[in-house]
Amino acid sequence: MGESGKVIFDNMIKIADKLDASIIISTGNKKDELLALDIASKEIKNGKVSIVDYVPLDVAYKKSDLIIHHGGHGSCLAQFYYGVPSVIIPTHTEREYNARMCEKLHVGKMVSRINLNSSNLKDSIDDVLNNITYKKSVCDWKEKVFNDFNNLDKVVKLIDSL
């Protein structure tokens, strides 16, 4: 598990028992899954956290009210496709740009990796889950983009207008 992933994981584990949610943490590989399971077994009491090495993107988004991700292009685009808001913790500059754009469109909330702590992570999760405007915004954008997705000129004009 890389340094950024460990910081995100550690902060998520600290608040897991305080969230009224079922949580799935995808580590990306078996080695990190085993490490995460070992850490979590000492920290989590409520049994609402599952740790796996991989969750297919469509399964994750179709079954979630909120996705926490690192701000990669695929994750950001998937939130529009599936209509699911996010909390984004960007791990480098390109991803920070994506996170800021999602925040500007009010489809997600960015938590800076540098300023990440369990308190602001929990506050951001609560805000996105409890403030209906995030869900409404992402669904509005989903409709705008995917109703005319086959009309390339219209999609390009929409993107240029941002």
C-alpha positions in Angstrom: 0.0 0.0 0.0 1.5 3.3 -1.0 1.9 6.2 1.4 -1.2 8.1 0.1 -3.3 4.9 0.2 -2.2 4.2 3.7 -3.1 7.7 4.9 -6.5 7.5 3.3 -7.1 4.0 4.7 -6.0 4.9 8.2 -8.3 7.9 8.3 -11.2 5.9 6.9 -10.7 3.2 9.6 -10.7 5.8 12.3 -14.2 6.9 11.4 -15.7 3.7 10.2 -17.5 3.0 13.5 -18.9 6.5 13.5 -20.6 6.3 10.1 -24.1 4.9 9.6 -23.2 3.1 6.5 -21.9 -0.2 5.1 -18.3 0.4 3.8 -16.4 -1.5 1.2 -12.7 -0.7 0.9 -11.0 -1.9 -2.3 -7.2 -2.1 -1.9 -6.3 -2.9 -5.5 -4.4 -6.1 -4.8 -4.3 -9.2 -2.6 -1.1 -8.2 -0.6 -2.7 -4.9 0.4 -6.0 -6.6 1.1 -4.3 -8.8 3.7 -2.4 -5.9 5.3 -5.7 -3.9 5.5 -7.6 -6.8 6.9 -5.0 -7.2 9.7 -5.1 -3.4 10.5 -8.9 -3.3 10.4 -9.4 -6.3 12.6 -7.8 -4.4 15.5 -9.7 -1.1 14.8 -13.2 -1.8 13.6 -15.8 -3.0 16.0 -19.1 -2.7 14.1 -18.7 -5.3 11.4 -20.0 -2.9 8.7 -16.7 -2.8 6.8 -15.7 -5.2 4.1 -12.2 -5.1 2.7 -11.5 -6.7 -0.7 -8.8 -6.5 -3.3 -11.0 -5.4 -6.2 -14.6 -4.3 -6.9 -15.6 -3.8 -10.5 -16.4 -0.2 -11.3 -20.0 -0.8 -12.3 -20.8 -2.9 -9.2 -19.2 -0.2 -6.9 -21.2 2.6 -8.4 -24.5 0.8 -8.9 -24.6 -0.3 -5.2 -23.4 3.0 -3.6 -24.8 6.2 -2.4 -21.3 7.7 -2.3 -17.9 6.8 -3.7 -14.6 7.9 -2.1 -11.8 7.9 -4.7 -8.5 9.5 -5.6 -9.7 11.7 -8.5 -8.6 9.6 -11.5 -10.4 10.2 -14.8 -12.2 6.9 -14.7 -13.6 7.4 -11.2 -14.6 11.0 -12.0 -16.4 10.0 -15.2 -18.1 7.0 -13.6 -19.8 9.3 -11.1 -21.5 11.1 -14.0 -22.4 7.8 -15.8 -23.9 6.2 -12.7 -25.2 9.4 -11.0 -23.3 8.9 -7.7 -21.7 11.8 -5.9 -18.2 11.5 -4.4 -15.6 12.6 -1.9 -12.4 12.9 -3.7 -8.9 12.7 -2.1 -6.6 13.5 -5.0 -3.1 11.9 -4.8 -1.4 14.2 -7.4 -1.8 17.3 -9.5 -3.9 15.9 -12.4 -6.3 14.3 -9.9 -6.5 17.5 -7.9 -7.6 19.3 -11.1 -10.3 16.7 -11.6 -11.4 17.0 -8.0 -11.7 20.8 -8.2 -13.8 20.5 -11.4 -16.1 18.0 -9.7 -16.4 20.3 -6.7 -17.1 23.3 -9.0 -19.9 21.2 -10.6 -21.1 20.3 -7.1 -21.0 16.6 -7.8 -18.4 15.9 -5.3 -16.3 17.3 -2.5 -12.5 17.5 -2.4 -10.5 16.7 0.7 -6.9 17.7 0.1 -4.5 14.8 0.8 -2.2 17.3 2.7 -5.0 18.4 5.0 -6.7 15.0 5.3 -7.7 13.9 8.8 -10.4 11.8 10.2 -12.5 14.8 11.2 -12.6 16.5 7.8 -13.1 13.2 6.0 -16.1 12.4 8.2 -17.5 15.9 7.8 -17.1 15.7 4.0 -18.8 12.3 3.8 -21.7 13.5 6.0 -22.1 16.6 3.9 -22.2 14.8 0.6 -24.6 12.1 1.9 -26.9 14.5 3.7 -26.9 17.5 1.3 -29.3 16.4 -1.5 -27.8 19.0 -3.9 -24.8 16.7 -4.6 -27.0 13.9 -5.7 -29.3 16.2 -7.7 -26.3 17.9 -9.4 -24.6 14.7 -10.4 -28.0 13.3 -11.8 -28.6 16.6 -13.7 -25.1 16.4 -15.2 -25.7 12.7 -16.0 -28.8 13.6 -17.9 -27.1 16.5 -19.8 -24.2 14.4 -20.9 -25.7 11.0 -21.6 -28.9 12.1 -23.3 -26.8 13.5 -26.1 -23.8 11.3 -25.7 -24.0 10.1 -29.4 -24.1 13.8 -30.5 -20.3 14.5 -30.3 -20.7 18.2 -31.2 -23.1 18.8 -28.4 -20.9 17.0 -25.9 -17.9 19.0 -27.0 -19.8 22.3 -26.6 -21.1 21.3 -23.2 -17.5 20.5 -22.0 -16.2 23.7 -23.6 -18.8 25.7 -21.6 -17.4 24.6 -18.3 
